[in-house]
Amino acid sequence: MADIKTKINAWIEEYIGAGPIFLVDLQVTTGARRSLVTVLVDTMEGVTIEECALISRKLGHHIEEQAWIEEAYNLEVSSPGLDFPLTHGWQFKKNIGRKVKAWMKEGENVEGELVGYSDEAVEILTEKTVKHRKIVAKEPTWFPLVTVDKIKVQVSFQ
């Protein structure tokens, strides 16, 4: 499956080029009855259903034409949901100003507003909690990415 993943990845990278659509994740898994190819793509503005459908049709046709997968398979092309961690620099830039949660490799997890990004660190405007009540004092803090396990956008219903 690694060889198929490499071929699919190369095709996607060639097809989408340098943007505006970006490849977020690609998974190829083998199931008992069929394989599953999952492609996650996004743009700075958000990817549309039509864009996902077009990539799915083109990639599915190419997989069939090249006979990369002999058995039955499912192909899913979609955007990453909010439960998918931020992994690429452009995703961090896209989400500046939004509330995020950072799961740290060691120590306490951090929540707050994403206010900055570099290739080495993220800046989060953290909220201090006193006796289970958030207070107004917020501190912008840079967290090196090597200390962070994952970062996800948090849904706000305010």
C-alpha positions as CSV (number, residue, x, y, z in Angstrom):
1,M,0.0,0.0,0.0
2,A,2.9,2.4,0.6
3,D,3.7,2.3,-3.2
4,I,0.1,3.1,-4.0
5,K,0.1,6.0,-1.5
6,T,3.3,7.4,-3.0
7,K,1.7,7.2,-6.5
8,I,-1.6,8.8,-5.4
9,N,0.3,11.5,-3.5
10,A,2.4,12.4,-6.5
11,W,-0.7,12.6,-8.7
12,I,-2.5,14.8,-6.2
13,E,0.6,17.1,-5.8
14,E,0.9,17.4,-9.6
15,Y,-2.9,17.9,-10.1
16,I,-3.4,20.6,-7.5
17,G,0.0,22.3,-8.0
18,A,1.0,25.1,-5.7
19,G,-2.5,26.1,-4.7
20,P,-5.0,27.4,-4.1
21,I,-6.0,23.9,-3.0
22,F,-3.6,22.2,-0.6
23,L,-3.3,18.5,0.4
24,V,-3.8,18.3,4.1
25,D,-3.6,14.5,4.6
26,L,-3.7,11.3,2.5
27,Q,-4.4,7.8,4.0
28,V,-4.6,4.5,2.2
29,T,-5.8,1.6,4.3
30,T,-6.6,-2.0,3.5
31,G,-9.8,-3.4,4.9
32,A,-11.2,-7.0,4.9
33,R,-13.3,-6.4,1.9
34,R,-12.0,-3.2,0.3
35,S,-9.3,-0.6,0.5
36,L,-10.1,3.0,1.6
37,V,-8.3,6.0,0.1
38,T,-9.0,9.2,2.1
39,V,-7.9,12.5,0.8
40,L,-8.2,15.7,2.8
41,V,-7.8,19.0,1.0
42,D,-8.4,22.6,1.9
43,T,-7.9,26.2,0.8
44,M,-7.4,29.5,2.6
45,E,-11.1,30.2,2.1
46,G,-12.4,26.7,2.6
47,V,-12.8,24.0,0.0
48,T,-16.1,23.5,-1.8
49,I,-18.1,20.3,-2.3
50,E,-17.7,20.8,-6.1
51,E,-13.9,21.0,-5.8
52,C,-13.8,17.8,-3.7
53,A,-16.1,16.0,-6.2
54,L,-13.9,17.1,-9.1
55,I,-10.7,15.8,-7.5
56,S,-12.6,12.6,-6.6
57,R,-13.7,12.0,-10.2
58,K,-10.3,12.8,-11.7
59,L,-8.4,10.7,-9.1
60,G,-10.8,7.8,-9.3
61,H,-10.5,7.8,-13.1
62,H,-6.7,7.9,-12.9
63,I,-6.6,5.0,-10.3
64,E,-8.8,2.9,-12.6
65,E,-6.8,3.8,-15.7
66,Q,-3.5,3.0,-14.1
67,A,-4.8,-0.1,-12.3
68,W,-3.1,1.1,-9.1
69,I,-5.7,-0.7,-7.0
70,E,-6.9,-4.0,-8.4
71,E,-9.6,-4.9,-5.8
72,A,-12.7,-2.9,-4.8
73,Y,-12.0,0.3,-3.0
74,N,-13.7,3.4,-1.6
75,L,-12.4,6.9,-2.3
76,E,-13.2,9.8,0.0
77,V,-12.2,13.4,-0.8
78,S,-13.2,16.0,1.7
79,S,-12.0,18.9,3.8
80,P,-10.6,18.2,7.2
81,G,-13.2,18.7,10.0
82,L,-12.7,20.8,13.1
83,D,-11.6,17.7,14.9
84,F,-8.5,17.4,12.6
85,P,-5.4,19.0,14.1
86,L,-3.6,21.9,12.3
87,T,-0.5,20.5,10.6
88,H,0.6,23.0,8.0
89,G,1.8,26.5,8.2
90,W,-0.9,27.9,6.0
91,Q,-3.6,26.3,8.2
92,F,-2.2,28.2,11.2
93,K,-2.2,31.4,9.3
94,K,-5.7,30.8,8.1
95,N,-6.9,30.3,11.7
96,I,-5.2,33.3,13.3
97,G,-7.8,35.0,15.4
98,R,-9.7,31.8,16.2
99,K,-9.8,30.0,19.6
100,V,-7.5,26.9,19.7
101,K,-6.6,24.2,22.1
102,A,-3.0,23.0,22.2
103,W,-2.2,19.6,23.7
104,M,1.3,19.8,25.1
105,K,3.7,16.9,25.1
106,E,4.5,17.7,28.8
107,G,2.7,20.0,31.2
108,E,-0.8,21.5,31.0
109,N,-2.8,21.9,27.8
110,V,-3.3,25.5,26.6
111,E,-6.4,27.3,25.3
112,G,-6.7,30.7,23.9
113,E,-6.7,32.8,20.7
114,L,-4.2,31.9,18.0
115,V,-2.4,35.3,17.4
116,G,0.8,34.3,15.7
117,Y,2.7,31.6,13.8
118,S,6.3,30.9,12.7
119,D,7.9,27.7,11.3
120,E,9.1,27.0,14.9
121,A,6.4,28.2,17.2
122,V,2.8,29.4,17.7
123,E,1.7,32.4,19.7
124,I,-1.5,31.9,21.7
125,L,-3.2,34.6,23.7
126,T,-3.8,32.4,26.8
127,E,-6.7,32.9,29.2
128,K,-5.9,32.7,32.9
129,T,-8.4,30.8,35.0
130,V,-8.9,31.6,38.7
131,K,-11.3,29.3,40.7
132,H,-13.0,28.0,37.5
133,R,-13.7,31.6,36.3
134,K,-12.0,33.1,33.4
135,I,-10.6,36.5,34.1
136,V,-9.8,39.3,31.6
137,A,-6.0,39.1,31.9
138,K,-4.6,37.4,28.8
139,E,-1.0,36.9,28.0
140,P,0.4,36.3,24.5
141,T,2.8,33.4,24.8
142,W,5.0,31.7,22.2
143,F,5.0,27.9,22.3
144,P,7.7,26.0,20.4
145,L,6.1,23.5,18.0
146,V,8.4,20.8,19.3
147,T,6.7,21.0,22.7
148,V,3.2,20.7,21.2
149,D,1.5,17.3,20.5
150,K,-1.4,18.8,18.5
151,I,-3.4,21.9,18.0
152,K,-7.1,22.1,17.1
153,V,-9.5,24.9,16.4
154,Q,-12.2,25.1,19.1
155,V,-15.8,25.7,18.2
156,S,-17.3,28.9,19.7
157,F,-21.1,29.4,20.0
158,Q,-20.9,33.0,21.2
